[in-house]
């Protein structure tokens, strides 16, 4: 890095920042392309893949192509694994509506209804980060994957708290500078959350394999194998 000089370092930083913005845009387009319900999870998986490559300092050379490759990989399985999150999200919305109705009616205990909403939202958000990290590393069945990602937040309190605090910090940032939302409103939090989740997954499972993904695990140059003709004798 020092050999590049300050100009080279600035160019690398600009490239990374540009890719963060591009990934954010690709996620939006990918989500809309699947009609939101069928597009959100494949788009999130594809975005996570690009952000993981960025974090590993092997950024994509063709964002659109690599995003599409990640989007269509395990498309049906990715959507299947996202079903519980849609269900939990729907229940959380119902809980919020009940709270609003109770608050409008002037009920004193209405505020208590917010507690399960906030808890469910936090746990689901952490579980989602674990799911996206798992999708890059394993191809277990749906039940095994659900069991792991919904238990992981409770097995990893430190990581879970770090994710929630990071999200709160990002929300404060966007509150002060709303322009951040259209630029990195999704890719920024996703980068941090899946990085934390990925580290914890590797600790819990003892496996850091990324499914031999060429974007994330570049092939090592082949070693020269000595032949008989190389024998100095």
SESE-6146 format. One record per residue (C-alpha): x, y, z. Coordinates in nm, 4 decimals. Example, Ala and Ser with C-alpha at 12.3 -4.5 7.8 and 13.67 -1.06 7.14 Angstrom:
BEGIN
{east 1.2300 north -0.4500 up 0.7800}
{east 1.3670 north -0.1060 up 0.7140}
END
This chain:
BEGIN
{east 0.0000 north 0.0000 up 0.0000}
{east 0.2848 north 0.2424 up 0.0872}
{east 0.4384 north 0.1829 up -0.2560}
{east 0.1291 north 0.3324 up -0.4191}
{east 0.1808 north 0.6768 up -0.2719}
{east -0.0937 north 0.9090 up -0.1555}
{east -0.2466 north 0.9406 up -0.5032}
{east -0.2788 north 0.5641 up -0.5339}
{east -0.4361 north 0.5350 up -0.1898}
{east -0.6871 north 0.8070 up -0.2749}
{east -0.7826 north 0.6272 up -0.5958}
{east -0.8377 north 0.3013 up -0.4072}
{east -1.0540 north 0.4762 up -0.1483}
{east -1.2580 north 0.6416 up -0.4245}
{east -1.3033 north 0.3077 up -0.5962}
{east -1.4280 north 0.1466 up -0.2783}
{east -1.6652 north 0.4361 up -0.2096}
{east -1.7946 north 0.4189 up -0.5668}
{east -1.8601 north 0.0467 up -0.5349}
{east -2.0521 north 0.0994 up -0.2094}
{east -2.2829 north 0.3411 up -0.3885}
{east -2.3137 north 0.1097 up -0.6909}
{east -2.3974 north -0.1916 up -0.4731}
{east -2.6669 north 0.0134 up -0.3022}
{east -2.8212 north 0.0956 up -0.6401}
{east -2.7936 north -0.2635 up -0.7643}
{east -2.9683 north -0.3881 up -0.4506}
{east -3.2611 north -0.1543 up -0.5155}
{east -3.2840 north -0.2599 up -0.8803}
{east -3.2537 north -0.6293 up -0.7940}
{east -3.5232 north -0.6032 up -0.5292}
{east -3.7611 north -0.4285 up -0.7680}
{east -3.6810 north -0.6765 up -1.0460}
{east -3.8183 north -0.9567 up -0.8294}
{east -4.1303 north -0.7639 up -0.7347}
{east -3.9799 north -0.6920 up -0.3890}
{east -4.1064 north -1.0162 up -0.2312}
{east -3.9089 north -1.2434 up -0.4658}
{east -3.6263 north -0.9977 up -0.5220}
{east -3.5249 north -0.8727 up -0.1775}
{east -3.3392 north -1.1812 up -0.0548}
{east -3.1587 north -1.2733 up -0.3798}
{east -3.0580 north -0.9068 up -0.4140}
{east -2.9353 north -0.9034 up -0.0541}
{east -2.7320 north -1.2181 up -0.1117}
{east -2.5780 north -1.0735 up -0.4268}
{east -2.4994 north -0.7442 up -0.2516}
{east -2.3437 north -0.9263 up 0.0438}
{east -2.1185 north -1.1173 up -0.1957}
{east -1.9911 north -0.7969 up -0.3563}
{east -1.9399 north -0.6279 up -0.0193}
{east -1.7513 north -0.9298 up 0.1148}
{east -1.5219 north -0.9125 up -0.1872}
{east -1.4714 north -0.5425 up -0.1178}
{east -1.3876 north -0.6124 up 0.2446}
{east -1.1378 north -0.8802 up 0.1400}
{east -0.9671 north -0.6278 up -0.0891}
{east -1.0605 north -0.8237 up -0.4007}
{east -1.3267 north -0.5877 up -0.5396}
{east -1.5299 north -0.6958 up -0.8371}
{east -1.4010 north -0.5961 up -1.1778}
{east -1.7519 north -0.6202 up -1.3241}
{east -2.0155 north -0.5245 up -1.0691}
{east -2.3200 north -0.5852 up -1.2884}
{east -2.2086 north -0.9310 up -1.4022}
{east -2.1007 north -1.0398 up -1.0544}
{east -2.4198 north -0.9051 up -0.8991}
{east -2.6291 north -1.1022 up -1.1475}
{east -2.4243 north -1.4174 up -1.0810}
{east -2.4881 north -1.3820 up -0.7084}
{east -2.8530 north -1.2932 up -0.7669}
{east -2.9411 north -1.6032 up -0.9656}
{east -2.7316 north -1.8417 up -0.7563}
{east -2.9667 north -2.0491 up -0.5404}
{east -3.2500 north -1.8085 up -0.6277}
{east -3.5278 north -2.0415 up -0.5110}
{east -3.3406 north -2.1553 up -0.1992}
{east -3.2587 north -1.7979 up -0.1014}
{east -3.6247 north -1.7024 up -0.1264}
{east -3.7271 north -2.0108 up 0.0705}
{east -3.4869 north -1.9193 up 0.3510}
{east -3.6347 north -1.5700 up 0.3560}
{east -3.9913 north -1.6870 up 0.4244}
{east -3.9678 north -1.6742 up 0.8089}
{east -3.8344 north -1.3197 up 0.7893}
{east -4.1333 north -1.2078 up 0.5833}
{east -4.3650 north -1.3744 up 0.8353}
{east -4.1929 north -1.2109 up 1.1329}
{east -4.1930 north -0.8785 up 0.9509}
{east -4.5674 north -0.9046 up 0.8868}
{east -4.6333 north -0.9853 up 1.2537}
{east -4.4199 north -0.6888 up 1.3590}
{east -4.6237 north -0.4601 up 1.1326}
{east -4.9455 north -0.5923 up 1.2863}
{east -4.8063 north -0.5316 up 1.6352}
{east -4.7177 north -0.1750 up 1.5370}
{east -5.0672 north -0.1156 up 1.4034}
{east -5.2180 north -0.2489 up 1.7262}
{east -4.9950 north -0.0117 up 1.9216}
{east -5.1087 north 0.2840 up 1.7143}
{east -5.4743 north 0.1916 up 1.7593}
{east -5.4271 north 0.1530 up 2.1355}
{east -5.2376 north 0.4820 up 2.1580}
{east -5.5094 north 0.6638 up 1.9641}
{east -5.7676 north 0.5150 up 2.2016}
{east -5.5735 north 0.6554 up 2.4964}
{east -5.4960 north 0.3202 up 2.6611}
{east -5.2289 north 0.3515 up 2.9306}
{east -5.0588 north 0.0200 up 2.8565}
{east -5.0166 north 0.0950 up 2.4853}
{east -4.6473 north 0.1671 up 2.5236}
{east -4.5878 north -0.1888 up 2.6454}
{east -4.6877 north -0.3132 up 2.3023}
{east -4.3773 north -0.1477 up 2.1603}
{east -4.1476 north -0.3686 up 2.3664}
{east -4.2109 north -0.6928 up 2.1713}
{east -4.1996 north -0.4951 up 1.8470}
{east -3.8525 north -0.3558 up 1.9216}
{east -3.7197 north -0.6885 up 2.0519}
{east -3.8495 north -0.8849 up 1.7532}
{east -3.7160 north -0.6250 up 1.5124}
{east -3.3690 north -0.6316 up 1.6694}
{east -3.3434 north -1.0116 up 1.6856}
{east -3.4757 north -1.0513 up 1.3310}
{east -3.2290 north -0.7954 up 1.1987}
{east -2.9366 north -0.9761 up 1.3625}
{east -3.0655 north -1.3139 up 1.2392}
{east -3.0894 north -1.1716 up 0.8868}
{east -2.7246 north -1.0662 up 0.8983}
{east -2.6319 north -1.4186 up 1.0090}
{east -2.8406 north -1.5659 up 0.7272}
{east -2.6628 north -1.3581 up 0.4636}
{east -2.3250 north -1.4544 up 0.6092}
{east -2.4249 north -1.8229 up 0.6111}
{east -2.5438 north -1.8112 up 0.2488}
{east -2.1875 north -1.7333 up 0.1397}
{east -2.0408 north -2.0214 up 0.3373}
{east -2.2777 north -2.3190 up 0.3575}
{east -2.5466 north -2.5026 up 0.1635}
{east -2.7265 north -2.6735 up 0.4511}
{east -3.0959 north -2.7527 up 0.4376}
{east -3.3600 north -2.4952 up 0.5208}
{east -3.4398 north -2.6276 up 0.8689}
{east -3.0760 north -2.6477 up 0.9749}
{east -3.0106 north -2.2994 up 0.8424}
{east -3.3148 north -2.1482 up 1.0142}
{east -3.2242 north -2.3175 up 1.3402}
{east -2.8717 north -2.1761 up 1.3263}
{east -2.9514 north -1.8193 up 1.2226}
{east -3.2317 north -1.7725 up 1.4766}
{east -3.0277 north -1.9229 up 1.7611}
{east -2.7030 north -1.7437 up 1.6685}
{east -2.8138 north -1.4004 up 1.8011}
{east -2.8610 north -1.5519 up 2.1479}
{east -2.5326 north -1.7447 up 2.1271}
{east -2.3524 north -1.4275 up 2.0236}
{east -2.4719 north -1.1462 up 2.2534}
{east -2.1593 north -0.9385 up 2.1963}
{east -2.1886 north -0.9580 up 1.8192}
{east -2.5625 north -0.8923 up 1.8366}
{east -2.5173 north -0.5816 up 2.0503}
{east -2.2398 north -0.4582 up 1.8192}
{east -2.4710 north -0.4963 up 1.5176}
{east -2.7571 north -0.3092 up 1.6855}
{east -2.5281 north -0.0284 up 1.8020}
{east -2.3771 north -0.0002 up 1.4542}
{east -2.7239 north 0.0287 up 1.3038}
{east -2.8240 north 0.2939 up 1.5581}
{east -2.5068 north 0.4883 up 1.4821}
{east -2.5857 north 0.4692 up 1.1114}
{east -2.9419 north 0.5898 up 1.1755}
{east -2.8059 north 0.8893 up 1.3675}
{east -2.5683 north 0.9582 up 1.0776}
{east -2.8489 north 0.9498 up 0.8226}
{east -3.0615 north 1.1701 up 1.0466}
{east -2.7884 north 1.4342 up 1.0372}
{east -2.7026 north 1.3841 up 0.6687}
{east -3.0045 north 1.2408 up 0.4806}
{east -2.8036 north 1.2354 up 0.1567}
{east -2.6295 north 0.9233 up 0.2928}
{east -2.9519 north 0.7213 up 0.2533}
{east -2.9699 north 0.7093 up -0.1285}
{east -2.5924 north 0.6639 up -0.1481}
{east -2.5194 north 0.3831 up 0.0988}
{east -2.8474 north 0.3488 up 0.2883}
{east -2.8413 north -0.0290 up 0.2518}
{east -2.4860 north -0.1249 up 0.1560}
{east -2.3279 north 0.0573 up 0.4517}
{east -2.5161 north -0.1216 up 0.7327}
{east -2.5034 north -0.4491 up 0.5373}
{east -2.1257 north -0.4306 up 0.5067}
{east -2.0804 north -0.3855 up 0.8820}
{east -2.3479 north -0.6352 up 0.9912}
{east -2.2396 north -0.9196 up 0.7632}
{east -1.8740 north -0.8631 up 0.8502}
{east -1.9541 north -0.9038 up 1.2203}
{east -2.1851 north -1.1988 up 1.1507}
{east -1.9308 north -1.3660 up 0.9220}
{east -1.6571 north -1.3506 up 1.1836}
{east -1.8911 north -1.5002 up 1.4429}
{east -2.0088 north -1.7756 up 1.2056}
{east -1.6502 north -1.8779 up 1.1436}
{east -1.5850 north -1.8827 up 1.5190}
{east -1.8954 north -2.0900 up 1.5968}
{east -1.8477 north -2.3389 up 1.3152}
{east -1.4703 north -2.3413 up 1.2915}
{east -1.5076 north -2.3070 up 0.9162}
{east -1.4148 north -2.0013 up 0.7132}
{east -1.4715 north -2.1627 up 0.3746}
{east -1.6546 north -1.9412 up 0.1255}
{east -1.7715 north -2.2252 up -0.1037}
{east -1.4720 north -2.1764 up -0.3312}
{east -1.6347 north -1.8655 up -0.4781}
{east -1.3807 north -1.7284 up -0.7296}
{east -1.4820 north -1.3716 up -0.6452}
{east -1.4147 north -1.4217 up -0.2738}
{east -1.1423 north -1.6854 up -0.2820}
{east -0.9080 north -1.6048 up -0.5717}
{east -0.7215 north -1.9030 up -0.7058}
{east -0.3607 north -1.9207 up -0.6020}
{east -0.1091 north -1.9225 up -0.8844}
{east -0.0059 north -2.2707 up -0.9804}
{east 0.3272 north -2.3836 up -0.8409}
{east 0.5907 north -2.5024 up -1.0831}
{east 0.6240 north -2.8784 up -1.0552}
{east 0.9786 north -2.9957 up -1.1113}
{east 1.0193 north -3.2388 up -1.3975}
{east 1.2861 north -3.4863 up -1.4851}
{east 1.4340 north -3.2432 up -1.7360}
{east 1.4975 north -2.9964 up -1.4529}
{east 1.7357 north -3.2387 up -1.2772}
{east 2.0812 north -3.0777 up -1.2901}
{east 2.2377 north -3.4205 up -1.3109}
END
